[in-house]
Amino acid sequence: MDELARDASAAAVRAAVAEGLAFLVEQPLAQPVLKKALPRCAHLLTDSNARTRKAFASVLRAVRGVRAIKLTDVVPSDKLLVR
């Protein structure tokens, strides 16, 4: 996941990672793992590709509805205010 989320040659791959994460956030059994994995993908919020940023914003919206994961644990609040 880390390699694909940082694939500089293919923005579509980075967007697909974020889209997959948005799906997994809604799965209760995946949430403990995602709690540790999502902060490693926080850089997608400031990606150069708009589709990737939009897909990661969908992840953050999904995280808002999950009690087990805090939004500020995924992306620090100062980074949220930048975008």
C-alpha positions, -999 to 999 in steps of 0.1 A, spaced: 0 0 0 28 24 9 45 20 -25 13 24 -45 2 54 -25 35 71 -34 37 60 -70 49 92 -87 44 78 -122 7 71 -120 -18 94 -104 -46 69 -112 -29 44 -89 -27 69 -61 -64 77 -65 -73 40 -66 -55 35 -33 -76 63 -17 -108 49 -32 -100 15 -18 -93 30 16 -127 48 15 -144 14 10 -124 -3 37 -131 24 63 -168 13 63 -158 -23 71 -158 -27 109 -132 -55 109 -107 -34 89 -109 -4 112 -82 -14 137 -57 -19 109 -67 13 91 -62 32 123 -25 26 119 -24 27 81 -43 58 73 -18 83 88 8 69 64 -14 79 35 -22 114 48 1 129 21 -26 121 -5 -46 151 8 -20 174 -7 -14 153 -39 -8 172 -71 -37 153 -88 -72 166 -81 -88 131 -84 -64 117 -58 -72 147 -34 -109 142 -39 -107 104 -33 -87 110 0 -113 136 10 -139 108 6 -117 87 30 -118 115 55 -155 119 52 -159 82 59 -136 84 89 -158 111 104 -185 84 109 -163 59 126 -159 60 163 -127 39 164 -107 63 142 -103 100 150 -100 124 120 -71 142 137 -52 109 141 -53 105 103 -45 141 93 -33 168 118 -58 197 121 -32 222 108 -29 201 76 -67 201 72 -68 238 73 -41 242 45 -64 226 19 
